[in-house]
């Protein structure tokens, strides 16, 4: 698959560039690049009724087994149904896996899609499909949902980045054919650790605000004395973005949004004192502070995340499910209690489901044909189960939902017209969603 071109070609740095790097190095150049490029190709999507002002996307990296989570098959043969029992939920007649006791009590607040389906079963290709709504192409990488929202709402941008990923961004949760201006700001680190600091946002202890101000003033003086390059949209806006980077670094409000230590210990325990649980809590703080889109990348305790080719059952039961169950249930309840759930869309999904038949290593393999997704808030029906797979969880037999359909649902809820078009680098118009439709129950 073609990767996005590198917009930051190596050049010999001049004196002003080195001074600028001295100022912005405290942030990490990635933030300055993001801020600097925000002015390029700004557009607004076609207006639609807005149900959601914010979105929190919980990405289950690696692809969770739908059968062992939200689409159990208790009547299937033992080599399909697996080791887990089912439990009742807050929705009469709806059962899910026993590994989610807290979420079982929250199912009356969500829509469960049980027939998400895609032809892709490779991690990279499937992630691209689910995170953009488009099947991957060798010629073009499409922008992720968060990047589209960042671009469409650019004129509304405040002090905080509009698109944040914690702890980092999944593959293809980026700007694609758009400029890197619309990539997510990655929090980095573990918000559960004492003294948690956000990388690229907190200056080193030795760098005082007074030194930052002097560096910024020196850069401005040099910029005003000479212009060594011809004016372009990028060069004309560089001072503006350096100022934005400086303001973000020194903003009390921005610093406060990321300062999770300000939360009462009771609240932190409610979310779970785990990296994922505290990331869920951080996402609530961020949308309260004005961030439009937050992606939580749940990789479990290892890079493999939910990719359970072996030892599927103990891995899910002991490692993956407990922090997810506690963190997401607490997030939904907290958003509702604070009056934020009505205009915050919560989406939880992975790139695919897993094979119905258990393999020889007590695991399940990649399976794109059947998958589940969870939607909450922003007017999504409460307690709705949409779609059904066959008796073994192999394929949809009722109301399938494609990645393009999911993209249409997400954009429509956020007030963005799925038929709106952006321009590719070659000038070709491309619709945000190609062929996807919002199911009538979710419109």
Secondary structure as GFF3:
##gff-version 3
##sequence-region A 1 443
A	DSSP	alpha_helix	15	24	.	.	.	ID=ss1
A	DSSP	alpha_helix	29	37	.	.	.	ID=ss2
A	DSSP	beta_strand	54	60	.	.	.	ID=ss3
A	DSSP	alpha_helix	78	81	.	.	.	ID=ss4
A	DSSP	beta_strand	86	88	.	.	.	ID=ss5
A	DSSP	beta_strand	95	97	.	.	.	ID=ss6
A	DSSP	alpha_helix	101	104	.	.	.	ID=ss7
A	DSSP	three_ten_helix	107	109	.	.	.	ID=ss8
A	DSSP	beta_strand	110	117	.	.	.	ID=ss9
A	DSSP	alpha_helix	123	132	.	.	.	ID=ss10
A	DSSP	alpha_helix	145	152	.	.	.	ID=ss11
A	DSSP	three_ten_helix	154	156	.	.	.	ID=ss12
A	DSSP	beta_strand	163	166	.	.	.	ID=ss13
A	DSSP	three_ten_helix	180	182	.	.	.	ID=ss14
A	DSSP	beta_strand	185	186	.	.	.	ID=ss15
A	DSSP	alpha_helix	209	225	.	.	.	ID=ss16
A	DSSP	alpha_helix	233	236	.	.	.	ID=ss17
A	DSSP	alpha_helix	238	250	.	.	.	ID=ss18
A	DSSP	alpha_helix	252	258	.	.	.	ID=ss19
A	DSSP	three_ten_helix	260	262	.	.	.	ID=ss20
A	DSSP	alpha_helix	265	271	.	.	.	ID=ss21
A	DSSP	alpha_helix	275	289	.	.	.	ID=ss22
A	DSSP	beta_strand	293	298	.	.	.	ID=ss23
A	DSSP	alpha_helix	312	315	.	.	.	ID=ss24
A	DSSP	pi_helix	316	320	.	.	.	ID=ss25
A	DSSP	alpha_helix	321	337	.	.	.	ID=ss26
A	DSSP	three_ten_helix	341	343	.	.	.	ID=ss27
A	DSSP	beta_strand	344	349	.	.	.	ID=ss28
A	DSSP	beta_strand	353	354	.	.	.	ID=ss29
A	DSSP	beta_strand	366	367	.	.	.	ID=ss30
A	DSSP	beta_strand	371	376	.	.	.	ID=ss31
A	DSSP	beta_strand	384	386	.	.	.	ID=ss32
A	DSSP	beta_strand	388	389	.	.	.	ID=ss33
A	DSSP	beta_strand	396	398	.	.	.	ID=ss34
A	DSSP	beta_strand	401	402	.	.	.	ID=ss35
A	DSSP	alpha_helix	403	413	.	.	.	ID=ss36
A	DSSP	beta_strand	421	423	.	.	.	ID=ss37
A	DSSP	beta_strand	429	431	.	.	.	ID=ss38
A	DSSP	three_ten_helix	440	442	.	.	.	ID=ss39
###
